[in-house]
């Protein structure tokens, strides 16, 4: 299954136009995996709005200007403010997150101490220019535009999940704690087997990815077949 770039671009433009965000320049210079990441960004924001009734606002004007490469929090670039009843969270793209292992060891431990996550919803208390810690992540989303879903993708997300949270007894996820209970959605559970209780999603275009969802689901990795 390959990415239908024209269809994805149309869906992206339609969503962001509704939120007064101009994506034209960004889409012109985006290709392949980056287009799919923007599509997943739109899907994630739409899910947050429909599930929790949040408001969504593009920070720093109306023209989208995302970072060109992974890095720390940079509020001079585009990001989204997600809010409800005075509670604010921020959705950023291509962020390097300090790992659970690094936090437990303490101090800088080189390249093993952080991993990039395509989309992260974080607490706004993270200082501009800083790398979020694992405990700052409320939701992480990986976006895989691979034409063929391979088991190596599962190994990757299992590793990152381990560096975000410890396995725990079921507990209410951080989004529910922030925005209150979700509106009624069939099959949705507010509980995760994770401490900290972040949500972690894997999105992909090849439907065969569904076949790998069972075991990772126990570790609260949610598989999402998002095909434009």
MONORCOR-V32933 format. One record per residue. N is the residue number from 1. RES is the residue in one letter. PHI is phi in whole degrees, 0 to 359 (NA if undefined). BURIAL is b if it has 9 or more other C-alpha atoms within 8 Angstrom, else e. D_CENTER is the distance of its C-alpha to the mean C-alpha in Angstrom with 2 decimals. Layout:
[[N	RES	PHI	BURIAL	D_CENTER] [N	RES	PHI	BURIAL	D_CENTER]]
This chain:
[[1	X	NA	e	22.33] [2	X	256	e	21.59] [3	X	284	b	19.26] [4	X	278	e	21.22] [5	X	295	b	20.37] [6	X	296	e	22.68] [7	X	293	e	21.25] [8	X	296	b	17.63] [9	X	297	b	18.91] [10	X	296	e	20.83] [11	X	295	b	17.99] [12	X	297	b	15.94] [13	X	298	b	19.13] [14	X	297	e	20.04] [15	X	294	b	16.95] [16	X	288	b	16.85] [17	X	299	b	20.65] [18	X	297	e	20.58] [19	X	254	b	18.71] [20	X	56	e	21.19] [21	X	241	b	18.90] [22	X	274	b	20.72] [23	X	257	b	18.79] [24	X	304	e	22.05] [25	X	296	e	22.34] [26	X	295	b	18.77] [27	X	292	b	19.25] [28	X	300	e	22.68] [29	X	264	e	21.57] [30	X	264	e	18.48] [31	X	221	e	19.12] [32	X	44	b	17.90] [33	X	298	b	14.53] [34	X	292	e	13.63] [35	X	297	b	14.72] [36	X	294	b	12.60] [37	X	298	b	9.42] [38	X	294	b	10.83] [39	X	298	b	11.68] [40	X	293	b	8.28] [41	X	299	b	7.42] [42	X	297	b	10.68] [43	X	297	e	10.24] [44	X	294	e	7.30] [45	X	297	b	9.59] [46	X	296	e	12.53] [47	X	296	e	11.54] [48	X	300	b	11.18] [49	X	292	b	14.48] [50	X	284	b	16.30] [51	X	275	b	15.41] [52	X	242	b	16.02] [53	X	67	e	18.02] [54	X	279	b	16.21] [55	X	265	e	17.20] [56	X	231	b	15.03] [57	X	221	e	16.48] [58	X	282	b	15.95] [59	X	278	b	17.20] [60	X	69	e	20.00] [61	X	90	e	21.81] [62	X	249	b	21.29] [63	X	264	e	20.86] [64	X	289	b	17.39] [65	X	219	e	17.58] [66	X	281	b	14.49] [67	X	296	b	15.14] [68	X	276	e	16.93] [69	X	210	e	15.78] [70	X	298	b	13.51] [71	X	183	b	14.74] [72	X	278	b	14.88] [73	X	296	b	14.11] [74	X	225	e	16.29] [75	X	278	e	17.00] [76	X	279	e	19.60] [77	X	258	b	17.03] [78	X	287	b	15.02] [79	X	203	b	12.19] [80	X	245	b	11.91] [81	X	264	b	13.66] [82	X	248	b	12.96] [83	X	220	b	16.23] [84	X	198	b	18.63] [85	X	52	e	22.06] [86	X	85	e	21.78] [87	X	269	e	18.58] [88	X	244	b	16.04] [89	X	228	b	12.41] [90	X	235	b	10.72] [91	X	253	b	7.57] [92	X	243	b	8.01] [93	X	248	b	7.69] [94	X	54	b	9.11] [95	X	248	b	9.64] [96	X	273	b	12.04] [97	X	245	b	11.91] [98	X	292	b	15.33] [99	X	279	b	15.91] [100	X	302	b	17.61] [101	X	300	e	20.61] [102	X	297	b	21.01] [103	X	296	b	20.95] [104	X	287	e	23.60] [105	X	286	e	25.74] [106	X	87	e	25.56] [107	X	84	e	25.91] [108	X	274	e	24.74] [109	X	236	e	24.78] [110	X	80	e	23.88] [111	X	293	e	21.31] [112	X	285	e	20.70] [113	X	270	b	19.37] [114	X	208	b	15.91] [115	X	221	b	13.20] [116	X	279	b	10.77] [117	X	236	b	7.04] [118	X	299	b	6.01] [119	X	230	b	3.18] [120	X	227	b	4.18] [121	X	257	b	6.21] [122	X	231	b	9.55] [123	X	288	b	13.21] [124	X	290	e	15.22] [125	X	288	e	17.81] [126	X	296	b	16.32] [127	X	291	e	18.98] [128	X	301	e	18.65] [129	X	91	e	19.01] [130	X	271	e	17.94] [131	X	266	b	15.50] [132	X	299	b	13.44] [133	X	275	b	14.76] [134	X	304	b	13.19] [135	X	284	b	14.49] [136	X	274	b	12.71] [137	X	276	b	9.20] [138	X	267	b	8.93] [139	X	214	b	5.56] [140	X	238	b	3.63] [141	X	229	b	2.91] [142	X	258	b	6.23] [143	X	240	b	8.26] [144	X	246	b	11.94] [145	X	265	b	14.68] [146	X	305	b	17.46] [147	X	296	b	20.53] [148	X	237	e	21.34] [149	X	285	b	19.03] [150	X	240	e	20.47] [151	X	297	e	20.54] [152	X	301	e	19.49] [153	X	296	e	15.86] [154	X	296	b	16.26] [155	X	301	e	17.91] [156	X	298	e	15.14] [157	X	288	b	12.41] [158	X	298	b	15.23] [159	X	294	e	15.96] [160	X	291	b	12.63] [161	X	301	b	12.54] [162	X	297	b	16.07] [163	X	272	b	15.26] [164	X	261	b	12.87] [165	X	208	b	15.34] [166	X	271	b	18.84] [167	X	293	b	19.87] [168	X	216	e	21.43] [169	X	293	e	23.15] [170	X	306	e	21.16] [171	X	218	b	19.99] [172	X	296	b	18.37] [173	X	288	b	14.61] [174	X	295	b	13.63] [175	X	294	b	12.51] [176	X	296	b	15.98] [177	X	294	b	17.57] [178	X	282	e	16.25] [179	X	246	b	16.91] [180	X	85	e	19.47] [181	X	298	e	19.74] [182	X	292	b	17.91] [183	X	295	e	20.27] [184	X	296	e	21.89] [185	X	231	e	19.90] [186	X	300	e	21.75] [187	X	86	e	20.33] [188	X	275	e	17.63] [189	X	241	e	18.10] [190	X	280	b	17.07] [191	X	259	e	17.82] [192	X	227	b	16.10] [193	X	266	b	18.13] [194	X	212	b	16.42] [195	X	220	b	17.62] [196	X	299	e	15.79] [197	X	271	b	14.48] [198	X	280	b	10.70] [199	X	267	b	8.78] [200	X	218	b	7.33] [201	X	243	b	6.97] [202	X	240	b	8.70] [203	X	251	b	9.45] [204	X	201	b	12.80] [205	X	258	b	15.90] [206	X	273	b	18.66] [207	X	299	b	19.56] [208	X	296	e	21.19] [209	X	300	b	17.86] [210	X	302	b	18.66] [211	X	291	e	21.54] [212	X	256	b	19.55] [213	X	281	b	17.58] [214	X	302	e	20.40] [215	X	296	e	20.60] [216	X	301	b	16.91] [217	X	299	b	16.67] [218	X	297	e	19.07] [219	X	266	b	16.68] [220	X	61	b	14.08] [221	X	253	b	11.94] [222	X	263	b	11.45] [223	X	269	b	12.35] [224	X	228	b	11.82] [225	X	277	b	14.42] [226	X	251	e	13.36] [227	X	247	e	16.40] [228	X	303	b	17.37]]
